[in-house]
Amino acid sequence: MQKSPIIEVRDLKKVYRLGSIDVPALRGVTLDVAEGEFLAVLGPSGSGKSTLFHIVGGMLAPTSGTVRIAGLAMSELSDAQRTEMRKTTIGFVFQRFNLLQTLSAEENIRIAQHIAGTAGRDGGHLEHVIRILGIAHRLRHKPHALSGGEQQRVAIARAIVNKPRILLADEPTGNLDSENSQAVLDTLTALNRELGQTVLMITHNPEAAKYCANRVLQMRDGRIV
Amino acid sequence: MIQRLVFRNLFHRPVRTGLTVLAVAVEVAMIVMMVGVAEGLLQESLRRTRGVGADILIRPYISGATISTADISAKLPDLLVERFPDISHTLGVTLHTPGDLQTITGVDWDELEAMSGGVVLFEGRPYEAPYEAVVDELYARQRDLSVGDGIELMGHDFEITGVSETGKMSRVFIPLETMAELQGWQGRYSLLYLKLDDSSKVRGIIEEIRARLPDRNVSSVEDFLATVTTDVRQMSTQYTNIIIGIAVVIGFIVVMLAMYTAILERIREIGILKAIGASKRLVGTIVMRETLVVSALGILVGYGLSLAGRELVALKYPLIPVLIIPHWLAIAAGLTIAGSIAGASYPAWKAASADPCEVLSYE
């Protein structure tokens, strides 16, 4: 029997209302992501890929359609249940890293554990993640003292430290130079291939998508094409 | 970890945090000082009345805290001594309270010393001539007066002949006859103090005097002080409640604005926390914890300001005693924390309700 996808998106539509004008961002997106798969969604600015990222991540409600994460329909979850899902099932990596500037690199990772209630009982997973990402020597530094690539690796560490079943990455190399971009893509690829981490990456960079994804979907004007 | 984030957030903007702490501290100090001044003035007044050493006080039926009249006959003391042999000393005084509310007392110095057991003069001598005066040390210090200086009282020039200890009846003393001449009060007193050989007979003698002098207010000094305490506290409570209310409202507004500004500035951080799974409750708790830390620091600084304020007032205005009352330190802290929590409620709700998607979309 075939295993059901960990992400199921069906006929997803999102319309933003700007004053009296309706602006459709998603016009009926349907896709599946299997557990352990690395899917890249490729598209230009305004194609609706970031809207898809936020809806799949439970941070934005769709206008219509369904999203099921690990079998649970997001629309049927309460706000608290969606928060719980973000805490335990989904890890986020953002284009602008989004680290807490007042905390050190290590504290940025540990706070995710604290919020999830796994601090101090992860069986050495934190050290393992830090080793995989090669950031052990930068843990005591604040984000402003880290390079863009280092900040993004800290953000990836924070995203996966609670062993989420899905890693959502929104333009993870969008703010990085080519060298750091390569390092981050290598890290995401390694996480997928070595740890079996499911990854849904949003990007506008075709080379990045082809480099690390098992499958690439193209988006344009709110549709998968 | 959350506590560490709370402290880092506060120290990330030291000026804003410092100003908020200072505002909370001023709120605490206002409450403590306001109550301290009211209670200090009352206790100082009670101490001076007790310092007379009398058992019974006869006064006219008047309302208000000050007396500027004299309608007790100067013949009354002799009549009372004749009727009640247990009366060992009598002391008739006249009181005048001018515009500056500093009561001037006309009294025979020898009789005052006899009743009170002696009044220490730190400097000079008692008055001997009509336009001479004795002031207590706090009055002398506030007005920068010493023996030999001139002072204008009731529109007349007096020469200071002595500086007395404080806590004995009044701060400014002049001869009884001089007051009578200036006010036209010859042969009359404002108040009459009685001292008994046997203080256990106070109640009985009071009852008898009341029966004979129904138009006079006759009471033991202790009852009089209890009445004054109740009356003054009733009056000062309304006044201090207004000041306390203003202080709490100011604290509320300052904390609300400070935390609201902090939330607006850190809205992205809040979005990040929510994106990684922080609940509304946790986000609200972080805001509240920051508020409580600021309040706690403000309370401690406020206690320090209160102590410093007391010393400053004592130095600059010696006539205004400030009593730091321990249970009011706790009340001020409680009011401050309650006001701060109320002030932080809206910012905390705003932070807890922040939409992570909207916040993080400001790329």
Contacts between the chains, C-beta under 8 A, distances in Angstrom:
chain1	res1	chain2	res2	distance
A	50	B	361	7.6
A	54	B	357	4.5
A	54	B	361	7.6
A	57	B	275	7.5
A	59	B	275	6.5
A	59	B	355	7.5
A	59	B	356	4.9
A	59	B	357	3.8
A	59	B	360	7.5
A	60	B	357	4.4
A	79	B	280	7.5
A	80	B	279	6.7
A	80	B	280	7.8
A	83	B	274	7.2
A	83	B	277	6.0
A	83	B	278	7.5
A	83	B	279	5.3
A	83	B	280	7.6
A	84	B	277	7.2
A	86	B	274	7.8
A	86	B	275	6.4
A	86	B	276	6.8
A	86	B	277	4.5
A	87	B	276	7.2
A	87	B	277	2.6
A	88	B	277	7.2
A	92	B	275	5.3
A	92	B	276	6.8
A	94	B	275	7.9
A	94	B	360	6.6
A	95	B	363	6.3
A	96	B	363	6.1
A	98	B	268	7.4
A	98	B	271	7.9
A	98	B	272	4.7
A	98	B	275	7.3
A	98	B	360	6.7
A	99	B	272	7.7
A	100	B	5	7.1
A	100	B	269	5.6
A	100	B	272	6.3
A	100	B	273	7.7
A	101	B	12	7.7
A	101	B	269	7.5
A	102	B	5	6.9
A	102	B	8	3.7
A	102	B	9	5.9
A	102	B	12	5.0
A	103	B	4	7.4
A	103	B	5	6.4
A	103	B	8	6.3
A	107	B	1	6.8
A	107	B	4	6.7
A	107	B	5	7.8
A	110	B	1	5.8
A	111	B	1	5.4
A	111	B	2	7.8
A	111	B	5	6.7
A	111	B	273	7.9
A	111	B	276	7.6
A	112	B	276	5.0
A	112	B	277	7.4
A	114	B	1	4.2
A	114	B	2	6.6
A	115	B	273	7.4
A	115	B	276	6.1
A	115	B	277	5.0
A	115	B	278	5.2
A	115	B	282	6.8
A	116	B	277	6.0
A	119	B	1	6.9
A	158	B	276	6.7
A	159	B	276	7.9
